[in-house]
Amino acid sequence: MFGMGKEKQAELRYLAADYVTLKQGSFVVCAVTGQKIHLDNLNYWNVERQEAYVNGAASLKRELEVNA
């Protein structure tokens, strides 16, 4: 079928407990590791920096970098 298998990066605006989709897609990229994060697995982000993280360890790593 046309278009199947083509993943596109989403563009999101991160809010305190949710996010708003600005550009449709199936994943975002972790700001620390560069890994794809499928939207159904997106659990970690920072509202102030508007960054997504693949897991809690990546989120902590970024916090330590920023606050060093």
C-alpha positions as CSV (number, residue, x, y, z in Angstrom):
1,M,0.0,0.0,0.0
2,F,1.2,3.5,-0.8
3,G,3.1,5.2,2.1
4,M,3.3,2.2,4.3
5,G,6.6,1.8,6.2
6,K,7.4,5.5,5.9
7,E,7.9,6.9,9.4
8,K,7.9,10.6,9.7
9,Q,9.2,12.7,12.6
10,A,6.5,14.5,14.6
11,E,6.8,18.1,15.8
12,L,5.4,18.6,19.3
13,R,4.9,21.3,21.8
14,Y,5.5,19.8,25.2
15,L,3.2,20.8,28.1
16,A,3.3,20.0,31.8
17,A,1.3,16.7,31.5
18,D,0.7,16.3,27.8
19,Y,1.8,17.5,24.4
20,V,0.2,19.2,21.4
21,T,1.0,17.8,17.9
22,L,2.2,20.6,15.6
23,K,3.2,18.3,12.8
24,Q,1.9,14.8,12.3
25,G,4.4,11.9,12.6
26,S,5.0,8.7,14.4
27,F,8.2,9.6,16.5
28,V,10.4,12.3,18.0
29,V,14.1,12.2,18.6
30,C,15.7,12.0,22.0
31,A,17.7,15.2,22.7
32,V,20.4,13.2,24.5
33,T,20.9,10.0,22.6
34,G,19.4,10.7,19.2
35,Q,17.2,7.6,19.4
36,K,13.8,7.6,17.8
37,I,11.0,7.6,20.4
38,H,7.7,6.4,19.0
39,L,4.9,8.6,20.3
40,D,3.1,5.7,22.1
41,N,6.4,5.3,24.2
42,L,7.0,9.0,24.9
43,N,7.0,9.5,28.6
44,Y,9.9,11.9,29.3
45,W,10.3,15.5,28.2
46,N,11.2,18.9,29.5
47,V,8.7,21.8,29.0
48,E,11.2,24.6,29.4
49,R,13.7,23.2,26.9
50,Q,11.1,21.6,24.7
51,E,13.1,18.4,24.5
52,A,12.1,14.7,24.5
53,Y,14.1,12.0,26.2
54,V,14.1,8.2,25.6
55,N,14.1,7.3,29.3
56,G,14.6,8.7,32.8
57,A,18.4,8.2,32.6
58,A,18.6,10.4,29.5
59,S,16.4,13.0,31.2
60,L,18.7,13.0,34.3
61,K,21.8,13.2,32.2
62,R,20.5,16.3,30.5
63,E,19.5,17.9,33.9
64,L,23.1,17.3,35.2
65,E,24.6,18.8,32.0
66,V,22.4,21.9,32.2
67,N,22.9,22.4,35.9
68,A,26.7,21.7,36.0
